[in-house]
Amino acid sequence: MEMNLPNKLTILRVIMIPFFVVCLLLDKGMSTQIAALILFAAASFTDYLDGHIARKNNLVTNVGKFMDPLADKLLVCSALICLIQLERIPAWVVIIIIAREFIISGFRLIASDNGVVIAASYWGKSKTVSQMFMIMLLIIHPSGDVFFWLEQIMIYLALILTVISLVDYIVKNKQVLYEQK
């Protein structure tokens, strides 16, 4: 395994997930919420950091290409599933978000088999940022009407960007489905 710094950060993100899940599901007041928030924010930051370091220092590896998106999906899906259990997000929203990830992963697999690399788009990056902020807000889950509406706005913003990024991705890359090696 190619264990450069970006790959180590990706592995660290995966290792942080069970600790994050335990803190989030303990839900024993503000201290576990803050611990869950810190772990989620730190794990999310490693996502930015590993990619930045890998590109800047030409440390992109096959391990990183495989593990980084997997670690991202594990982190986000774990958080969203826990938030369903905590009744902070509707299951149907999470199903749409996770379905998008499966569809895009399938597209990337087909593209990869045909020697095509599909870069992340503006919409995909916007989707990721909105999901990360939504999840952090739902982890803290402050009380009050203003925060309730802010959570709802973030849920629907993340959902809308998820759908837009999926449509954008399919439209821009539909030729991948028709290309054969």
N, C-alpha and C positions, 0 to 999 in steps of 0.2 A: 504494500500500500504506500502511496506517495504522500508522506506526512510532512508537508511544508506548513508554514504558519496558517494560511487560509484554510487548509484542510483540518488542522487542529481546532481552529475556531468553529468550523462546521460540526465537528465531533463534539465539542464542548456544548454547542447548542442542543444537540440531540440528548446529551447527558443531563442537561438542565430541565428537559421537558418533564420527567417524572416528579422532580422536586417542585416544579411549578404547579403541576396537576394536584399534588398532595396539598400544597398551601391553598390553592384555590378551592378545592373541595372541602377542606377542613372548615372553612367559612366560620371561624371563631372570632369574628370581630375585625376591627381595624388592623391589628397586627398581622394576621394571616393574609388579609387583603393587600396590605402594603408589601409583604414578602412576595406574594404572587405577582404583584405589579412590578416589583424590582426584577424578579426572575424573568418575567415576560419581556420587559423593556431591555434587559441585558441580552437576552437571547435574540431579540429583534435587532439590536444593535450589532451583534456578531454577524447577522445576515448582511448588513450594509458593509461592515468592516472586512469580512473575508473576501467579498467580491471586489471591493476597492483595492485591497492589498494584492489580490491575485492579478487583476488587470494592470495595476501600476507597475508591478515588479515582474510581469510576465511569468506568473506562477500558476497559470491555469492548467489543471490536470484533468485526466479522465475521471479520477476519483471525485474531484471537486465538481465536475459537471454532473455527476450522478448524485452525489450526496447533498450538495447545496439545495437543489429544489426539493429533494426528499425531506431534508431537515425542515425546510420552510413549511411544507405541507403538514408534516407531523406536528409542528408547533401550532400552527393556525387551527388545524382540525381538532387537536386536543383541547385547545382553548374554547373553541366554539361548542364542542360536544359537552364540555363541563358547564359552559354557560347555559346550555339547554337545561341540564339537570338543576342548575340554580335558578331556573325560570327567569333568566334575564334576556333571553333571545328566543324567538319562535323557532321551532324545529324546521318549518318549511323554508325559512331564510337560510338556515345552515345547510339544508339539503341542496338548495340552489348553488350556494357557494362551493360546496364540496363537489357537486356534479360538474361545475365549471372546471375545477382542478383535474378531475378525471378526464374530461374531454380534451383539455389542453395537453395533458400528459400523453394521451393517445395520439394526438396530432404530432407532438414532438417525437414520439417513438417512430411513427411512420416517416416523418421527415428525416430522422436520423438514419433509418434503414436505407433511405435514398440519398444519403450524403449531404442533406440540407440541414443547416443550422438556422433555427428561427430565433432571432433576438427578441428580447422583451420590448414591448411597445410603451409609448407614453401612457396609454390607457391601462395597460397591465401594471405599470409602476404606480399609477394613481390608485388603482384598485388595492394594491398591496398596502400603500400608506393609509388609505381610508380604513381598511380592515384592521390594521395595527392600532390606529387611534380608537376605533370603535371598541376593539377588545379591551384596550387599557381603560377606557371609560366604563365599560361594563364590569370590569374587575373591581374597580373602586366603588362603583354603584352608589354614588352619593344620593342622599334623600332630598326630596323637594320637587316641586312641579317643574322648575326650570331645568333641573338635571334630568328628570324623566323625559321631557321634550327634547333635550339635547341628545340623550341616548337614542330616542326614536329617530331623530334626524340623522344621526351617525349610522344607525342600522340601515335605513333606507338609502342613504348616500352610498354606503359600501355595497349594498345590493345592486343599486343602479349601475355603479361603476363595474361591478362584477359582470353584469349582463352585457354592458357596452363593450368591455374588454373582450368578452367571449365572441361577440358578433364581429368586432374589429379583427380579431385573431383569425376567425374562420374565413371572413371575406378576403383578407390579405393573403391567406395561405391555402386557399381551397385547391390550388393546383397540386399541392402535395398529395391529395387523395387520388389524383389521376396519373401521377408520375410513377414510373416503375424503373427499377435498376436495369 
